[in-house]
Amino acid sequence: MIATETAIETVKFYVNGKWEVAAGHELYPITNPATGRVIARTAYANSADIDRVAGAAHEAFLKWREVPVVDRVQVLYRYKDLLEKHADDLAQTLTSENGKTLEDARGEIRRAIQMVEVSCGMPSLMMGQSLENVARGIDCHTIRQPLGVCAGITPFNFPGMVPAWMYPFAIACGNSFILKPSEKVPLTPTRSAELLEQAGLPAGVFNLVHGDKEAVDALLRHPLVRGISFVGSTPIAKYVYENAAKNGKRVQALGGAKNHLVVMPDANLDKTTEAIISSAFGAAGERCLAGSILVAVGQVAAPLLDMLVEKTKQMHVGDGADSRTHMGPLVTSDHRKRVEGYIEKGVAEGAKPLCDGRQTTPAGDGYFLGPTIFDGVTPDMTIAREEIFGPVLSVIRVKDLDQAIELVNRSPFGNTTSIFTSDGKSARDYAARVEAGMVGVNIGVAAPMAFFPFSGWKQSFFGDLHAHGRDAIQFYTEQKVIMTRWV
């Protein structure tokens, strides 16, 4: 199912193994950000819908947890094969509703497949520990058991990958799952659910609903939902964490970011410039790992900015489905206006725009905004402090590495950061002292692979156990310690 400009479909819920249209619910439009045209409509789940799907998921869980883990992962092996076969279709669907380039979309689907691959190793990953004779005649061992019904609330910027941070791990561990993706991008999760159904997953183990705050609040309150995984902005992450925890749920809530890219005078400027452009303007800057603050150390600023501005002005902004496009549109008209507001605020507060994205005007009714680079930014400016979530790069100049580290560590966010240098000591010092959960060395986007955790710090994460990697197995299971003596 690939959304087209000529077919306006109604997106369905997937509940207890059945696809259903939410009768009596208002339908909300889904637009192609590159054209502004409506490509689909979807209903929003209410509290009664959530209650019904949670009940179905709980009944499915009671059966699924008894299925041997080696049999559970057979479904995921088949699912991975289907994802591989339909990867390009998924990428096209993703581009049509999100706006990112097809190259970006294909990379995202590849990351989603990697999550499924790792989850297929659950027979080994979920193993416990044992020790004989912890006392005379007494042995001890641990096992991991699934939580129950788990839910995922995911953002618009990665509708293929971020849900896959959650449900493959949860399902392989023996849980059932309810996915509530962003109401802006329901098509990619729907197509993924269709493939999961084809893989033979039993009814009710995976469920898909669409909605807004009412659906989220119902999930946070529902007594049958044992675990909540969330990715989104920091204010909402904090809200989800507080309210889910208040209702006795295990929570991992990934929030926003303000990521710094530190460039040392000895950096390879050609490679560094490519990495900065990819980090700041890839996916139109709509990602929590985007580099949004460029920290130029010492005398590197002038040659770096000359090269950066030259290459940025060569970028083609347009429809992500066009192979010539380097950067697609923002996701909605409202979001474009929000990012434009930050550019206006940057100018008003005294920053100097070297590239002004407001001057980029591709033909058509899409939500386009070109890449923006500000020089002369100071740490107290709004564009230096707040998450913009768009293609805006702010340049702050510092005299040395110590000043760069001090600047980064003052940020309330701690998602990721990168340093560009040819000096091992500078790289080692930076990685050791900087207060962020993910660090890149000569890497623009330090996104961990599926077998490592997505390890945000500070206001970028609320919880104890992070997404994917071994943290995911611990999050979606409870540990039981068993001591035995035979007389």
Secondary structure, DSSP 8 states (H G I E B T S, - for coil): ----SS--EEE-EEETTEEE--TT--EEEEE-TTT--EEEEEE---HHHHHHHHHHHHHHHHHHTTS-HHHHHHHHHHHHHHHHHTHHHHHHHHHHHH---HHHHHHHHHHHHHHHHHHTTHHHHT---EEEEEETTEEEEEEEEE-SEEEEE--SS-TTHHHHTTHHHHHHTT-EEEEE--TT--HHHHHHHHHHHHTT--TTSEEE---SHHHHHHHHH-TTEEEEEEES-HHHHHHHHHHHHHTT-EEEEE----EEEEE-TTS-HHHHHHHHHHHHHGGGG-STT-EEEEEEEGGGHHHHHHHHHHHHTT--BS-TTSTT-SB---S-HHHHHHHHHHHHHHHHTT-EEEE-GGG---SSSS-----EEEES--TTSHHHHS---SSEEEEEEESSHHHHHHHHHTSSEESEEEEE-S-HHHHHHHHHH---SEEEES-S-----TTS-B--EETTEEESS-BSTHHHHHHTEEEEEEEEE--
